[in-house]
């Protein structure tokens, strides 16, 4: 899995990661307003969620869950 850490305790529920994820991997728990990884196998390690998270609660590994098709 490309997403090493998504710290739900540190998550503020801003939804930036949900909106910015190009592969629709991250979702919000509606009752708690916390982000969680719903489809880890679809993560392409683009680092957008990690880069834009204002509280730095997401850490991505350099290993993709699957290879991107050419030319992405």
mmJSON file of the N, C-alpha and C atoms, coordinates in Angstrom:
{"data_MODEL":{"atom_site":{
"group_PDB":["ATOM","ATOM","ATOM","ATOM","ATOM","ATOM","ATOM","ATOM","ATOM","ATOM","ATOM","ATOM","ATOM","ATOM","ATOM","ATOM","ATOM","ATOM","ATOM","ATOM","ATOM","ATOM","ATOM","ATOM","ATOM","ATOM","ATOM","ATOM","ATOM","ATOM","ATOM","ATOM","ATOM","ATOM","ATOM","ATOM","ATOM","ATOM","ATOM","ATOM","ATOM","ATOM","ATOM","ATOM","ATOM","ATOM","ATOM","ATOM","ATOM","ATOM","ATOM","ATOM","ATOM","ATOM","ATOM","ATOM","ATOM","ATOM","ATOM","ATOM","ATOM","ATOM","ATOM","ATOM","ATOM","ATOM","ATOM","ATOM","ATOM","ATOM","ATOM","ATOM","ATOM","ATOM","ATOM","ATOM","ATOM","ATOM","ATOM","ATOM","ATOM","ATOM","ATOM","ATOM","ATOM","ATOM","ATOM","ATOM","ATOM","ATOM","ATOM","ATOM","ATOM","ATOM","ATOM","ATOM","ATOM","ATOM","ATOM","ATOM","ATOM","ATOM","ATOM","ATOM","ATOM","ATOM","ATOM","ATOM","ATOM","ATOM","ATOM","ATOM","ATOM","ATOM","ATOM","ATOM","ATOM","ATOM","ATOM","ATOM","ATOM","ATOM","ATOM","ATOM","ATOM","ATOM","ATOM","ATOM","ATOM","ATOM","ATOM","ATOM","ATOM","ATOM","ATOM","ATOM","ATOM","ATOM","ATOM","ATOM","ATOM","ATOM","ATOM","ATOM","ATOM","ATOM","ATOM","ATOM","ATOM","ATOM","ATOM","ATOM","ATOM","ATOM","ATOM","ATOM","ATOM","ATOM","ATOM","ATOM","ATOM","ATOM","ATOM","ATOM","ATOM","ATOM","ATOM","ATOM","ATOM","ATOM","ATOM","ATOM","ATOM","ATOM","ATOM","ATOM","ATOM","ATOM","ATOM","ATOM","ATOM","ATOM","ATOM","ATOM","ATOM","ATOM","ATOM","ATOM","ATOM","ATOM","ATOM","ATOM","ATOM","ATOM","ATOM","ATOM","ATOM","ATOM","ATOM","ATOM","ATOM","ATOM","ATOM","ATOM","ATOM","ATOM","ATOM","ATOM","ATOM","ATOM","ATOM","ATOM","ATOM","ATOM","ATOM","ATOM"],
"id":[1,2,3,4,5,6,7,8,9,10,11,12,13,14,15,16,17,18,19,20,21,22,23,24,25,26,27,28,29,30,31,32,33,34,35,36,37,38,39,40,41,42,43,44,45,46,47,48,49,50,51,52,53,54,55,56,57,58,59,60,61,62,63,64,65,66,67,68,69,70,71,72,73,74,75,76,77,78,79,80,81,82,83,84,85,86,87,88,89,90,91,92,93,94,95,96,97,98,99,100,101,102,103,104,105,106,107,108,109,110,111,112,113,114,115,116,117,118,119,120,121,122,123,124,125,126,127,128,129,130,131,132,133,134,135,136,137,138,139,140,141,142,143,144,145,146,147,148,149,150,151,152,153,154,155,156,157,158,159,160,161,162,163,164,165,166,167,168,169,170,171,172,173,174,175,176,177,178,179,180,181,182,183,184,185,186,187,188,189,190,191,192,193,194,195,196,197,198,199,200,201,202,203,204,205,206,207,208,209,210,211,212,213,214,215,216],
"type_symbol":["N","C","C","N","C","C","N","C","C","N","C","C","N","C","C","N","C","C","N","C","C","N","C","C","N","C","C","N","C","C","N","C","C","N","C","C","N","C","C","N","C","C","N","C","C","N","C","C","N","C","C","N","C","C","N","C","C","N","C","C","N","C","C","N","C","C","N","C","C","N","C","C","N","C","C","N","C","C","N","C","C","N","C","C","N","C","C","N","C","C","N","C","C","N","C","C","N","C","C","N","C","C","N","C","C","N","C","C","N","C","C","N","C","C","N","C","C","N","C","C","N","C","C","N","C","C","N","C","C","N","C","C","N","C","C","N","C","C","N","C","C","N","C","C","N","C","C","N","C","C","N","C","C","N","C","C","N","C","C","N","C","C","N","C","C","N","C","C","N","C","C","N","C","C","N","C","C","N","C","C","N","C","C","N","C","C","N","C","C","N","C","C","N","C","C","N","C","C","N","C","C","N","C","C","N","C","C","N","C","C","N","C","C","N","C","C"],
"label_atom_id":["N","CA","C","N","CA","C","N","CA","C","N","CA","C","N","CA","C","N","CA","C","N","CA","C","N","CA","C","N","CA","C","N","CA","C","N","CA","C","N","CA","C","N","CA","C","N","CA","C","N","CA","C","N","CA","C","N","CA","C","N","CA","C","N","CA","C","N","CA","C","N","CA","C","N","CA","C","N","CA","C","N","CA","C","N","CA","C","N","CA","C","N","CA","C","N","CA","C","N","CA","C","N","CA","C","N","CA","C","N","CA","C","N","CA","C","N","CA","C","N","CA","C","N","CA","C","N","CA","C","N","CA","C","N","CA","C","N","CA","C","N","CA","C","N","CA","C","N","CA","C","N","CA","C","N","CA","C","N","CA","C","N","CA","C","N","CA","C","N","CA","C","N","CA","C","N","CA","C","N","CA","C","N","CA","C","N","CA","C","N","CA","C","N","CA","C","N","CA","C","N","CA","C","N","CA","C","N","CA","C","N","CA","C","N","CA","C","N","CA","C","N","CA","C","N","CA","C","N","CA","C","N","CA","C","N","CA","C","N","CA","C","N","CA","C","N","CA","C","N","CA","C"],
"label_alt_id":[null,null,null,null,null,null,null,null,null,null,null,null,null,null,null,null,null,null,null,null,null,null,null,null,null,null,null,null,null,null,null,null,null,null,null,null,null,null,null,null,null,null,null,null,null,null,null,null,null,null,null,null,null,null,null,null,null,null,null,null,null,null,null,null,null,null,null,null,null,null,null,null,null,null,null,null,null,null,null,null,null,null,null,null,null,null,null,null,null,null,null,null,null,null,null,null,null,null,null,null,null,null,null,null,null,null,null,null,null,null,null,null,null,null,null,null,null,null,null,null,null,null,null,null,null,null,null,null,null,null,null,null,null,null,null,null,null,null,null,null,null,null,null,null,null,null,null,null,null,null,null,null,null,null,null,null,null,null,null,null,null,null,null,null,null,null,null,null,null,null,null,null,null,null,null,null,null,null,null,null,null,null,null,null,null,null,null,null,null,null,null,null,null,null,null,null,null,null,null,null,null,null,null,null,null,null,null,null,null,null,null,null,null,null,null,null],
"label_comp_id":["UNK","UNK","UNK","UNK","UNK","UNK","UNK","UNK","UNK","UNK","UNK","UNK","UNK","UNK","UNK","UNK","UNK","UNK","UNK","UNK","UNK","UNK","UNK","UNK","UNK","UNK","UNK","UNK","UNK","UNK","UNK","UNK","UNK","UNK","UNK","UNK","UNK","UNK","UNK","UNK","UNK","UNK","UNK","UNK","UNK","UNK","UNK","UNK","UNK","UNK","UNK","UNK","UNK","UNK","UNK","UNK","UNK","UNK","UNK","UNK","UNK","UNK","UNK","UNK","UNK","UNK","UNK","UNK","UNK","UNK","UNK","UNK","UNK","UNK","UNK","UNK","UNK","UNK","UNK","UNK","UNK","UNK","UNK","UNK","UNK","UNK","UNK","UNK","UNK","UNK","UNK","UNK","UNK","UNK","UNK","UNK","UNK","UNK","UNK","UNK","UNK","UNK","UNK","UNK","UNK","UNK","UNK","UNK","UNK","UNK","UNK","UNK","UNK","UNK","UNK","UNK","UNK","UNK","UNK","UNK","UNK","UNK","UNK","UNK","UNK","UNK","UNK","UNK","UNK","UNK","UNK","UNK","UNK","UNK","UNK","UNK","UNK","UNK","UNK","UNK","UNK","UNK","UNK","UNK","UNK","UNK","UNK","UNK","UNK","UNK","UNK","UNK","UNK","UNK","UNK","UNK","UNK","UNK","UNK","UNK","UNK","UNK","UNK","UNK","UNK","UNK","UNK","UNK","UNK","UNK","UNK","UNK","UNK","UNK","UNK","UNK","UNK","UNK","UNK","UNK","UNK","UNK","UNK","UNK","UNK","UNK","UNK","UNK","UNK","UNK","UNK","UNK","UNK","UNK","UNK","UNK","UNK","UNK","UNK","UNK","UNK","UNK","UNK","UNK","UNK","UNK","UNK","UNK","UNK","UNK","UNK","UNK","UNK","UNK","UNK","UNK"],
"label_asym_id":["A","A","A","A","A","A","A","A","A","A","A","A","A","A","A","A","A","A","A","A","A","A","A","A","A","A","A","A","A","A","A","A","A","A","A","A","A","A","A","A","A","A","A","A","A","A","A","A","A","A","A","A","A","A","A","A","A","A","A","A","A","A","A","A","A","A","A","A","A","A","A","A","A","A","A","A","A","A","A","A","A","A","A","A","A","A","A","A","A","A","A","A","A","A","A","A","A","A","A","A","A","A","A","A","A","A","A","A","A","A","A","A","A","A","A","A","A","A","A","A","A","A","A","A","A","A","A","A","A","A","A","A","A","A","A","A","A","A","A","A","A","A","A","A","A","A","A","A","A","A","A","A","A","A","A","A","A","A","A","A","A","A","A","A","A","A","A","A","A","A","A","A","A","A","A","A","A","A","A","A","A","A","A","A","A","A","A","A","A","A","A","A","A","A","A","A","A","A","A","A","A","A","A","A","A","A","A","A","A","A","A","A","A","A","A","A"],
"label_entity_id":["1","1","1","1","1","1","1","1","1","1","1","1","1","1","1","1","1","1","1","1","1","1","1","1","1","1","1","1","1","1","1","1","1","1","1","1","1","1","1","1","1","1","1","1","1","1","1","1","1","1","1","1","1","1","1","1","1","1","1","1","1","1","1","1","1","1","1","1","1","1","1","1","1","1","1","1","1","1","1","1","1","1","1","1","1","1","1","1","1","1","1","1","1","1","1","1","1","1","1","1","1","1","1","1","1","1","1","1","1","1","1","1","1","1","1","1","1","1","1","1","1","1","1","1","1","1","1","1","1","1","1","1","1","1","1","1","1","1","1","1","1","1","1","1","1","1","1","1","1","1","1","1","1","1","1","1","1","1","1","1","1","1","1","1","1","1","1","1","1","1","1","1","1","1","1","1","1","1","1","1","1","1","1","1","1","1","1","1","1","1","1","1","1","1","1","1","1","1","1","1","1","1","1","1","1","1","1","1","1","1","1","1","1","1","1","1"],
"label_seq_id":[1,1,1,2,2,2,3,3,3,4,4,4,5,5,5,6,6,6,7,7,7,8,8,8,9,9,9,10,10,10,11,11,11,12,12,12,13,13,13,14,14,14,15,15,15,16,16,16,17,17,17,18,18,18,19,19,19,20,20,20,21,21,21,22,22,22,23,23,23,24,24,24,25,25,25,26,26,26,27,27,27,28,28,28,29,29,29,30,30,30,31,31,31,32,32,32,33,33,33,34,34,34,35,35,35,36,36,36,37,37,37,38,38,38,39,39,39,40,40,40,41,41,41,42,42,42,43,43,43,44,44,44,45,45,45,46,46,46,47,47,47,48,48,48,49,49,49,50,50,50,51,51,51,52,52,52,53,53,53,54,54,54,55,55,55,56,56,56,57,57,57,58,58,58,59,59,59,60,60,60,61,61,61,62,62,62,63,63,63,64,64,64,65,65,65,66,66,66,67,67,67,68,68,68,69,69,69,70,70,70,71,71,71,72,72,72],
"pdbx_PDB_ins_code":[null,null,null,null,null,null,null,null,null,null,null,null,null,null,null,null,null,null,null,null,null,null,null,null,null,null,null,null,null,null,null,null,null,null,null,null,null,null,null,null,null,null,null,null,null,null,null,null,null,null,null,null,null,null,null,null,null,null,null,null,null,null,null,null,null,null,null,null,null,null,null,null,null,null,null,null,null,null,null,null,null,null,null,null,null,null,null,null,null,null,null,null,null,null,null,null,null,null,null,null,null,null,null,null,null,null,null,null,null,null,null,null,null,null,null,null,null,null,null,null,null,null,null,null,null,null,null,null,null,null,null,null,null,null,null,null,null,null,null,null,null,null,null,null,null,null,null,null,null,null,null,null,null,null,null,null,null,null,null,null,null,null,null,null,null,null,null,null,null,null,null,null,null,null,null,null,null,null,null,null,null,null,null,null,null,null,null,null,null,null,null,null,null,null,null,null,null,null,null,null,null,null,null,null,null,null,null,null,null,null,null,null,null,null,null,null],
"Cartn_x":[0.854,0.0,0.889,0.577,1.382,1.173,-0.001,-0.243,0.23,1.351,1.912,1.102,0.766,0.072,-1.019,-2.19,-3.233,-3.744,-3.227,-3.525,-4.9,-5.89,-7.256,-7.402,-6.571,-6.635,-6.196,-5.211,-4.698,-5.542,-6.323,-7.147,-8.158,-8.261,-9.2,-10.493,-10.572,-11.782,-11.925,-10.829,-10.873,-11.286,-11.158,-11.534,-10.635,-9.515,-8.604,-8.099,-7.703,-7.173,-8.225,-9.459,-10.553,-10.761,-10.742,-10.989,-9.824,-8.596,-7.422,-6.972,-7.425,-6.977,-7.464,-6.541,-6.948,-7.517,-7.265,-7.712,-8.879,-9.425,-10.595,-10.322,-9.156,-8.706,-9.178,-9.212,-9.498,-10.938,-11.598,-12.989,-13.098,-14.238,-14.498,-15.483,-15.223,-16.204,-17.222,-18.427,-19.456,-19.786,-19.865,-20.246,-19.124,-17.867,-16.729,-16.027,-16.279,-15.576,-14.063,-13.658,-12.246,-11.986,-10.827,-10.449,-10.006,-10.244,-9.743,-9.459,-8.625,-8.24,-9.256,-10.049,-11.095,-10.607,-9.788,-9.295,-7.77,-7.058,-5.594,-4.917,-5.538,-4.944,-4.957,-5.707,-5.781,-4.815,-4.106,-3.191,-2.012,-1.716,-0.598,0.583,0.561,1.648,1.966,0.948,1.163,1.605,1.466,1.885,1.039,-0.05,-0.888,-1.499,-2.048,-2.688,-1.678,-0.498,0.55,1.008,1.179,1.667,0.676,-0.614,-1.614,-2.252,-1.995,-2.591,-2.054,-2.935,-2.474,-1.946,-2.3,-1.824,-0.829,-0.427,0.578,0.261,-0.977,-1.357,-1.279,-0.812,-0.694,0.764,1.214,2.558,2.457,3.097,3.062,4.429,4.441,5.699,5.986,7.19,7.555,7.061,6.572,6.094,4.627,4.33,2.945,2.225,0.925,0.134,0.046,0.01,0.089,0.781,1.303,2.035,1.071,1.482,0.675,0.783,-0.322,-0.24,0.51,1.196,1.923,0.936,1.047,1.895,1.117,1.274,0.579,1.458],
"Cartn_y":[-1.185,0.0,1.234,2.167,3.377,4.348,4.329,5.208,4.49,4.95,4.335,4.695,5.988,6.475,7.451,7.282,8.298,8.349,9.293,9.419,10.055,9.227,9.728,10.602,10.401,11.23,12.661,12.813,14.145,14.831,14.067,14.609,15.619,16.763,17.809,17.789,16.907,16.812,17.902,18.478,19.575,19.106,17.819,17.187,17.545,18.188,18.522,17.257,16.263,15.02,14.29,14.325,13.671,14.347,15.652,16.407,16.356,16.233,16.311,14.951,13.866,12.527,12.196,11.988,11.72,10.32,9.409,8.028,7.67,8.648,8.414,7.357,7.464,6.487,6.859,8.146,8.619,9.11,8.722,9.115,9.677,10.284,10.813,9.922,9.686,9.017,10.088,9.949,10.984,11.272,10.248,10.471,11.078,10.845,11.355,12.532,12.75,13.775,13.566,12.338,11.97,11.25,11.489,10.83,9.403,8.523,7.158,6.642,5.623,5.039,3.956,4.224,3.272,2.263,2.72,1.847,1.914,1.31,1.41,0.829,-0.16,-0.801,0.101,1.2,2.121,3.302,3.425,4.558,4.479,5.596,5.662,6.459,6.777,7.506,8.811,9.615,10.913,11.982,11.698,12.567,13.821,13.965,15.167,15.289,14.211,14.272,14.622,14.02,14.31,15.765,16.252,17.607,18.671,18.464,19.485,19.357,18.283,18.115,19.186,20.026,21.121,20.668,19.47,18.985,17.842,17.536,16.519,15.168,14.722,13.438,12.285,12.562,11.527,11.373,10.107,9.805,8.765,9.046,8.172,7.526,6.244,5.588,5.838,5.546,5.75,4.613,3.539,2.379,2.544,2.455,2.564,1.244,1.324,0.112,-0.595,0.171,-0.396,0.592,0.107,0.964,1.821,3.043,3.937,3.533,3.601,3.314,4.42,4.102,5.082,5.856,7.1,8.131,8.942,8.687,9.405,10.435],
"Cartn_z":[0.0,0.0,0.0,-0.834,-0.964,0.191,0.811,1.955,3.204,3.752,4.956,6.19,6.314,7.51,7.115,7.7,7.681,9.115,9.867,11.296,11.488,11.746,11.903,13.149,14.147,15.356,15.065,14.189,13.855,12.773,12.041,10.949,11.489,10.802,11.209,10.401,9.407,8.599,7.562,7.108,6.139,4.741,4.449,3.181,2.004,2.232,1.132,0.464,1.247,0.676,-0.15,0.294,-0.433,-1.78,-1.789,-3.014,-3.989,-3.474,-4.341,-4.875,-4.292,-4.699,-6.109,-7.072,-8.452,-8.66,-7.727,-7.878,-6.963,-6.239,-5.389,-4.312,-3.673,-2.677,-1.273,-0.967,0.388,0.484,1.551,1.811,3.224,3.524,4.87,5.603,6.877,7.731,8.104,7.616,7.776,9.235,10.058,11.456,12.29,11.894,12.668,12.003,10.706,9.921,9.97,9.699,9.648,8.338,7.735,6.492,6.772,5.798,5.889,4.481,4.395,3.11,2.766,1.746,1.363,0.323,-0.624,-1.688,-1.76,-0.809,-0.785,-2.024,-2.64,-3.812,-5.041,-5.0,-6.136,-6.032,-4.937,-4.734,-5.696,-6.362,-7.312,-6.757,-5.484,-4.815,-5.526,-5.774,-6.423,-5.416,-4.125,-3.018,-2.852,-3.595,-3.486,-2.102,-1.573,-0.255,0.832,0.766,1.752,1.643,0.439,0.221,0.698,0.43,0.742,2.122,2.847,4.176,5.126,5.681,6.535,7.896,8.333,9.639,9.496,8.264,7.963,8.599,8.467,9.058,8.054,6.841,5.81,5.405,5.326,4.85,3.751,2.625,1.457,1.27,0.893,0.554,-0.924,-1.344,-2.745,-3.627,-3.022,-3.77,-4.121,-5.38,-5.839,-5.609,-5.389,-5.254,-6.606,-7.693,-9.035,-9.945,-11.043,-11.979,-12.804,-13.061,-13.887,-15.351,-16.085,-17.522,-18.249,-19.29,-20.084,-20.944,-21.187,-20.586,-19.569,-18.338,-17.271,-16.674],
"occupancy":[1.0,1.0,1.0,1.0,1.0,1.0,1.0,1.0,1.0,1.0,1.0,1.0,1.0,1.0,1.0,1.0,1.0,1.0,1.0,1.0,1.0,1.0,1.0,1.0,1.0,1.0,1.0,1.0,1.0,1.0,1.0,1.0,1.0,1.0,1.0,1.0,1.0,1.0,1.0,1.0,1.0,1.0,1.0,1.0,1.0,1.0,1.0,1.0,1.0,1.0,1.0,1.0,1.0,1.0,1.0,1.0,1.0,1.0,1.0,1.0,1.0,1.0,1.0,1.0,1.0,1.0,1.0,1.0,1.0,1.0,1.0,1.0,1.0,1.0,1.0,1.0,1.0,1.0,1.0,1.0,1.0,1.0,1.0,1.0,1.0,1.0,1.0,1.0,1.0,1.0,1.0,1.0,1.0,1.0,1.0,1.0,1.0,1.0,1.0,1.0,1.0,1.0,1.0,1.0,1.0,1.0,1.0,1.0,1.0,1.0,1.0,1.0,1.0,1.0,1.0,1.0,1.0,1.0,1.0,1.0,1.0,1.0,1.0,1.0,1.0,1.0,1.0,1.0,1.0,1.0,1.0,1.0,1.0,1.0,1.0,1.0,1.0,1.0,1.0,1.0,1.0,1.0,1.0,1.0,1.0,1.0,1.0,1.0,1.0,1.0,1.0,1.0,1.0,1.0,1.0,1.0,1.0,1.0,1.0,1.0,1.0,1.0,1.0,1.0,1.0,1.0,1.0,1.0,1.0,1.0,1.0,1.0,1.0,1.0,1.0,1.0,1.0,1.0,1.0,1.0,1.0,1.0,1.0,1.0,1.0,1.0,1.0,1.0,1.0,1.0,1.0,1.0,1.0,1.0,1.0,1.0,1.0,1.0,1.0,1.0,1.0,1.0,1.0,1.0,1.0,1.0,1.0,1.0,1.0,1.0,1.0,1.0,1.0,1.0,1.0,1.0],
"B_iso_or_equiv":[0.0,0.0,0.0,0.0,0.0,0.0,0.0,0.0,0.0,0.0,0.0,0.0,0.0,0.0,0.0,0.0,0.0,0.0,0.0,0.0,0.0,0.0,0.0,0.0,0.0,0.0,0.0,0.0,0.0,0.0,0.0,0.0,0.0,0.0,0.0,0.0,0.0,0.0,0.0,0.0,0.0,0.0,0.0,0.0,0.0,0.0,0.0,0.0,0.0,0.0,0.0,0.0,0.0,0.0,0.0,0.0,0.0,0.0,0.0,0.0,0.0,0.0,0.0,0.0,0.0,0.0,0.0,0.0,0.0,0.0,0.0,0.0,0.0,0.0,0.0,0.0,0.0,0.0,0.0,0.0,0.0,0.0,0.0,0.0,0.0,0.0,0.0,0.0,0.0,0.0,0.0,0.0,0.0,0.0,0.0,0.0,0.0,0.0,0.0,0.0,0.0,0.0,0.0,0.0,0.0,0.0,0.0,0.0,0.0,0.0,0.0,0.0,0.0,0.0,0.0,0.0,0.0,0.0,0.0,0.0,0.0,0.0,0.0,0.0,0.0,0.0,0.0,0.0,0.0,0.0,0.0,0.0,0.0,0.0,0.0,0.0,0.0,0.0,0.0,0.0,0.0,0.0,0.0,0.0,0.0,0.0,0.0,0.0,0.0,0.0,0.0,0.0,0.0,0.0,0.0,0.0,0.0,0.0,0.0,0.0,0.0,0.0,0.0,0.0,0.0,0.0,0.0,0.0,0.0,0.0,0.0,0.0,0.0,0.0,0.0,0.0,0.0,0.0,0.0,0.0,0.0,0.0,0.0,0.0,0.0,0.0,0.0,0.0,0.0,0.0,0.0,0.0,0.0,0.0,0.0,0.0,0.0,0.0,0.0,0.0,0.0,0.0,0.0,0.0,0.0,0.0,0.0,0.0,0.0,0.0,0.0,0.0,0.0,0.0,0.0,0.0],
"pdbx_formal_charge":[null,null,null,null,null,null,null,null,null,null,null,null,null,null,null,null,null,null,null,null,null,null,null,null,null,null,null,null,null,null,null,null,null,null,null,null,null,null,null,null,null,null,null,null,null,null,null,null,null,null,null,null,null,null,null,null,null,null,null,null,null,null,null,null,null,null,null,null,null,null,null,null,null,null,null,null,null,null,null,null,null,null,null,null,null,null,null,null,null,null,null,null,null,null,null,null,null,null,null,null,null,null,null,null,null,null,null,null,null,null,null,null,null,null,null,null,null,null,null,null,null,null,null,null,null,null,null,null,null,null,null,null,null,null,null,null,null,null,null,null,null,null,null,null,null,null,null,null,null,null,null,null,null,null,null,null,null,null,null,null,null,null,null,null,null,null,null,null,null,null,null,null,null,null,null,null,null,null,null,null,null,null,null,null,null,null,null,null,null,null,null,null,null,null,null,null,null,null,null,null,null,null,null,null,null,null,null,null,null,null,null,null,null,null,null,null],
"auth_seq_id":[1,1,1,2,2,2,3,3,3,4,4,4,5,5,5,6,6,6,7,7,7,8,8,8,9,9,9,10,10,10,11,11,11,12,12,12,13,13,13,14,14,14,15,15,15,16,16,16,17,17,17,18,18,18,19,19,19,20,20,20,21,21,21,22,22,22,23,23,23,24,24,24,25,25,25,26,26,26,27,27,27,28,28,28,29,29,29,30,30,30,31,31,31,32,32,32,33,33,33,34,34,34,35,35,35,36,36,36,37,37,37,38,38,38,39,39,39,40,40,40,41,41,41,42,42,42,43,43,43,44,44,44,45,45,45,46,46,46,47,47,47,48,48,48,49,49,49,50,50,50,51,51,51,52,52,52,53,53,53,54,54,54,55,55,55,56,56,56,57,57,57,58,58,58,59,59,59,60,60,60,61,61,61,62,62,62,63,63,63,64,64,64,65,65,65,66,66,66,67,67,67,68,68,68,69,69,69,70,70,70,71,71,71,72,72,72],
"auth_comp_id":["UNK","UNK","UNK","UNK","UNK","UNK","UNK","UNK","UNK","UNK","UNK","UNK","UNK","UNK","UNK","UNK","UNK","UNK","UNK","UNK","UNK","UNK","UNK","UNK","UNK","UNK","UNK","UNK","UNK","UNK","UNK","UNK","UNK","UNK","UNK","UNK","UNK","UNK","UNK","UNK","UNK","UNK","UNK","UNK","UNK","UNK","UNK","UNK","UNK","UNK","UNK","UNK","UNK","UNK","UNK","UNK","UNK","UNK","UNK","UNK","UNK","UNK","UNK","UNK","UNK","UNK","UNK","UNK","UNK","UNK","UNK","UNK","UNK","UNK","UNK","UNK","UNK","UNK","UNK","UNK","UNK","UNK","UNK","UNK","UNK","UNK","UNK","UNK","UNK","UNK","UNK","UNK","UNK","UNK","UNK","UNK","UNK","UNK","UNK","UNK","UNK","UNK","UNK","UNK","UNK","UNK","UNK","UNK","UNK","UNK","UNK","UNK","UNK","UNK","UNK","UNK","UNK","UNK","UNK","UNK","UNK","UNK","UNK","UNK","UNK","UNK","UNK","UNK","UNK","UNK","UNK","UNK","UNK","UNK","UNK","UNK","UNK","UNK","UNK","UNK","UNK","UNK","UNK","UNK","UNK","UNK","UNK","UNK","UNK","UNK","UNK","UNK","UNK","UNK","UNK","UNK","UNK","UNK","UNK","UNK","UNK","UNK","UNK","UNK","UNK","UNK","UNK","UNK","UNK","UNK","UNK","UNK","UNK","UNK","UNK","UNK","UNK","UNK","UNK","UNK","UNK","UNK","UNK","UNK","UNK","UNK","UNK","UNK","UNK","UNK","UNK","UNK","UNK","UNK","UNK","UNK","UNK","UNK","UNK","UNK","UNK","UNK","UNK","UNK","UNK","UNK","UNK","UNK","UNK","UNK","UNK","UNK","UNK","UNK","UNK","UNK"],
"auth_asym_id":["A","A","A","A","A","A","A","A","A","A","A","A","A","A","A","A","A","A","A","A","A","A","A","A","A","A","A","A","A","A","A","A","A","A","A","A","A","A","A","A","A","A","A","A","A","A","A","A","A","A","A","A","A","A","A","A","A","A","A","A","A","A","A","A","A","A","A","A","A","A","A","A","A","A","A","A","A","A","A","A","A","A","A","A","A","A","A","A","A","A","A","A","A","A","A","A","A","A","A","A","A","A","A","A","A","A","A","A","A","A","A","A","A","A","A","A","A","A","A","A","A","A","A","A","A","A","A","A","A","A","A","A","A","A","A","A","A","A","A","A","A","A","A","A","A","A","A","A","A","A","A","A","A","A","A","A","A","A","A","A","A","A","A","A","A","A","A","A","A","A","A","A","A","A","A","A","A","A","A","A","A","A","A","A","A","A","A","A","A","A","A","A","A","A","A","A","A","A","A","A","A","A","A","A","A","A","A","A","A","A","A","A","A","A","A","A"],
"auth_atom_id":["N","CA","C","N","CA","C","N","CA","C","N","CA","C","N","CA","C","N","CA","C","N","CA","C","N","CA","C","N","CA","C","N","CA","C","N","CA","C","N","CA","C","N","CA","C","N","CA","C","N","CA","C","N","CA","C","N","CA","C","N","CA","C","N","CA","C","N","CA","C","N","CA","C","N","CA","C","N","CA","C","N","CA","C","N","CA","C","N","CA","C","N","CA","C","N","CA","C","N","CA","C","N","CA","C","N","CA","C","N","CA","C","N","CA","C","N","CA","C","N","CA","C","N","CA","C","N","CA","C","N","CA","C","N","CA","C","N","CA","C","N","CA","C","N","CA","C","N","CA","C","N","CA","C","N","CA","C","N","CA","C","N","CA","C","N","CA","C","N","CA","C","N","CA","C","N","CA","C","N","CA","C","N","CA","C","N","CA","C","N","CA","C","N","CA","C","N","CA","C","N","CA","C","N","CA","C","N","CA","C","N","CA","C","N","CA","C","N","CA","C","N","CA","C","N","CA","C","N","CA","C","N","CA","C","N","CA","C","N","CA","C","N","CA","C","N","CA","C","N","CA","C"],
"pdbx_PDB_model_num":[1,1,1,1,1,1,1,1,1,1,1,1,1,1,1,1,1,1,1,1,1,1,1,1,1,1,1,1,1,1,1,1,1,1,1,1,1,1,1,1,1,1,1,1,1,1,1,1,1,1,1,1,1,1,1,1,1,1,1,1,1,1,1,1,1,1,1,1,1,1,1,1,1,1,1,1,1,1,1,1,1,1,1,1,1,1,1,1,1,1,1,1,1,1,1,1,1,1,1,1,1,1,1,1,1,1,1,1,1,1,1,1,1,1,1,1,1,1,1,1,1,1,1,1,1,1,1,1,1,1,1,1,1,1,1,1,1,1,1,1,1,1,1,1,1,1,1,1,1,1,1,1,1,1,1,1,1,1,1,1,1,1,1,1,1,1,1,1,1,1,1,1,1,1,1,1,1,1,1,1,1,1,1,1,1,1,1,1,1,1,1,1,1,1,1,1,1,1,1,1,1,1,1,1,1,1,1,1,1,1,1,1,1,1,1,1]
}}}
